[in-house]
Amino acid sequence: MLKLEKVTVYHGDVLALKEASIEVAKGKIVALLGSNGAGKSTTINSISGIYRPREGAILLGEEKIHQLTPKEIVERGIVQVPEGRKLFPDLTVIENIQLGAFCKRARASMKERLEMIYAYMPRLYERRKQIAGTLSGGEQQMCAIARGLMAQPDLLMLDEPSLGLAPSMVEQVFEIIAKVNKDGTTVLLVEQSVHRALSICHYAYVLENGKITLSGSGEELLHNDELLSAYLGI
């Protein structure tokens, strides 16, 4: 579905990603793991069109998308839920969610998508008229995921969805991710909770100082203590 072929990205003169090759197969959950500053967010921001690779290519199917604008990339079905949620705190929950349907591909099915989202996250229906800034951290994360789903993604990219959440809310968020994937949405997951990410993903890549240093199935990496210790400090 999506491929990065030897992608190199600089932030000014600083090398942030070096010759990264990643493949995200249709219908799977793929995790990007690594310490802070390893290049995880740079990777998904490059896929989203926020950063331009200096070298290499990003392909969606057979189409090269690394020169497209973020809006054009969203129209092709790639949607990012950013780290920190980035909600509009003075708008209601339903207003935040509906903003996800700004792209042309999503407008025609807004009602159906909203019903699907409420089925995934009934709490958002209960809170739909509440100001988003008054929600708990977990509820805000649900709202951010819901906004992403409103864009009708084929590939949903999640940047640190468990960051700052209580353990009970982390569990709920991961259950939602699993349901979304089971219903056909491909997921690229950047996540600090390594064990949770590996337990849910089909395949994972480990980034270290901007380079892919390790990859394998989630189950394979989850049970390799030596590798987890060497590359992730676990």
C-alpha positions in Angstrom: 0.0 0.0 0.0 2.6 2.5 1.2 6.4 2.4 0.7 9.3 4.6 1.7 12.3 3.9 -0.4 15.6 5.1 1.1 14.0 8.3 2.3 16.4 10.9 3.7 15.1 14.1 5.5 17.0 17.1 6.9 15.7 19.7 9.3 17.9 22.6 8.1 21.4 21.2 8.3 20.5 18.4 10.7 20.0 14.9 9.4 16.7 13.6 10.8 16.1 10.5 8.7 18.6 8.5 6.8 17.8 6.2 3.9 14.7 4.8 5.7 12.9 2.0 3.8 9.5 1.1 5.3 6.5 -0.8 3.9 3.0 -0.6 5.2 0.8 -3.4 3.8 -2.9 -2.9 3.3 -5.1 -3.9 6.2 -2.2 -4.2 8.7 -1.0 -2.3 11.8 2.6 -1.3 11.4 4.4 0.3 14.4 7.3 2.8 14.4 9.3 2.5 17.6 12.3 4.3 19.0 13.5 6.8 21.6 12.7 10.5 21.6 14.4 12.1 18.6 14.9 8.9 16.8 13.0 10.1 13.7 9.5 8.6 14.2 7.5 11.9 13.9 9.8 13.0 11.1 8.8 9.8 9.2 5.0 10.3 9.4 5.3 14.0 8.9 7.2 13.3 5.7 4.4 10.9 4.6 1.9 13.6 5.3 3.7 16.1 3.1 4.8 18.4 6.0 8.5 17.6 5.4 10.0 17.1 1.9 12.6 14.3 1.5 15.9 15.4 0.2 16.5 11.9 -1.2 14.4 8.8 -1.8 10.7 8.4 -2.6 7.4 7.8 -0.9 4.9 5.8 -2.9 1.2 5.1 -2.4 0.7 2.1 -4.6 2.5 3.1 -7.8 2.1 6.8 -7.3 5.0 8.9 -5.9 3.4 11.3 -3.3 6.4 12.9 -1.7 6.0 16.1 -3.8 2.3 16.5 -3.2 0.8 19.0 -0.7 -0.6 17.7 2.6 -4.2 18.4 1.3 -3.5 16.3 -1.8 -2.2 13.5 0.4 -5.3 13.6 2.6 -7.5 13.4 -0.5 -5.6 10.2 -1.4 -6.7 8.6 1.9 -3.7 9.2 4.2 -4.7 10.9 7.4 -2.5 11.8 10.5 -3.7 12.1 14.1 -1.0 14.4 15.5 0.9 14.1 18.7 -0.7 16.2 21.4 -4.2 15.8 19.8 -4.3 19.4 18.5 -8.0 19.9 19.0 -9.8 23.2 18.8 -10.4 23.6 22.6 -13.2 26.3 22.3 -15.3 24.2 19.9 -17.6 21.4 20.9 -16.7 17.7 20.4 -19.0 17.4 17.4 -17.6 20.5 15.8 -14.1 19.1 16.2 -15.1 15.8 14.7 -16.9 17.3 11.8 -13.8 19.3 10.8 -12.2 16.0 9.8 -14.6 15.9 6.9 -13.2 19.0 5.1 -11.8 16.9 2.3 -13.8 16.2 -0.8 -13.7 12.4 -0.4 -15.3 12.5 3.0 -18.1 15.1 2.6 -20.6 12.7 1.0 -20.5 10.2 3.8 -20.4 12.5 6.9 -23.5 11.1 8.5 -22.5 7.4 8.0 -19.0 8.1 9.3 -20.3 9.9 12.4 -22.6 7.0 13.2 -19.6 4.6 12.8 -17.5 6.8 15.1 -20.1 6.9 17.8 -20.3 3.1 17.6 -16.6 2.9 18.2 -16.6 5.6 20.9 -20.0 5.9 22.6 -18.5 8.3 25.1 -18.1 10.9 22.4 -21.8 10.8 21.6 -22.5 11.5 25.3 -20.0 14.4 25.2 -20.9 15.6 21.7 -22.1 19.1 22.8 -19.3 19.5 25.4 -16.5 22.0 24.8 -13.5 19.9 23.7 -11.1 21.8 26.0 -13.0 20.5 29.1 -12.6 16.8 28.2 -10.2 14.5 30.0 -7.0 13.6 28.2 -8.3 10.3 27.1 -11.5 11.8 25.8 -9.5 14.3 23.9 -7.5 11.6 22.3 -10.7 9.8 21.3 -11.9 13.0 19.8 -8.7 13.4 17.8 -9.0 9.9 16.5 -12.6 10.5 15.6 -11.7 13.6 13.6 -9.1 11.6 11.7 -11.7 8.9 11.0 -14.1 11.5 9.6 -11.6 12.1 6.7 -12.4 8.5 5.5 -8.8 7.3 5.7 -7.4 4.2 4.0 -4.3 4.7 6.1 -4.6 6.2 9.5 -1.3 7.4 11.1 -1.3 7.9 14.9 1.5 9.8 16.6 1.9 8.8 20.2 -1.8 8.2 21.0 -1.1 7.0 24.6 1.0 10.0 25.5 0.0 11.4 28.9 -3.0 9.1 29.4 -4.0 7.1 32.4 -3.5 3.3 32.0 -7.2 2.6 31.8 -7.6 5.2 29.0 -4.6 3.8 27.2 -6.3 0.4 27.2 -9.5 1.9 25.7 -7.5 3.8 23.0 -5.7 0.6 21.9 -9.0 -1.3 21.8 -10.4 1.5 19.4 -7.3 1.2 17.2 -7.7 -2.6 17.0 -11.4 -2.2 16.0 -10.7 0.4 13.4 -8.1 -1.9 11.8 -10.3 -4.9 12.0 -12.9 -3.0 10.0 -10.4 -2.4 7.2 -8.4 0.7 7.9 -4.6 0.3 7.7 -2.8 1.8 10.6 0.7 3.3 11.0 1.4 3.7 14.7 4.1 5.8 16.4 4.0 4.8 20.0 6.0 5.2 23.2 4.4 2.2 24.9 6.6 -0.4 23.2 5.0 -3.5 24.6 1.5 -2.3 23.8 2.5 -1.4 20.3 4.2 -4.7 19.7 1.2 -6.7 21.1 -1.2 -5.0 18.6 0.9 -4.6 15.5 1.5 -7.0 12.6 5.0 -5.6 11.9 7.3 -3.1 13.5 10.3 -0.9 12.6 12.8 0.4 15.2 14.4 3.8 14.5 17.7 4.9 16.1 19.3 8.2 15.3 17.2 8.5 12.1 18.1 5.0 10.8 16.1 1.8 10.7 18.1 -0.5 12.9 15.6 -3.4 13.4 12.4 -4.7 12.0 10.2 -7.8 12.3 6.8 -9.0 13.3 5.3 -7.7 16.5 5.3 -11.1 18.1 8.9 -11.7 17.0 10.2 -8.4 18.6 8.0 -8.7 21.6 9.7 -11.9 22.7 13.3 -10.8 21.9 14.5 -9.4 25.2 18.1 -8.9 23.9 16.9 -6.8 21.0 14.5 -4.8 23.0 17.2 -4.0 25.5 19.8 -3.1 22.9 17.6 -0.9 20.7 14.9 0.4 23.0 16.4 0.3 26.5 13.9 -2.1 27.8 
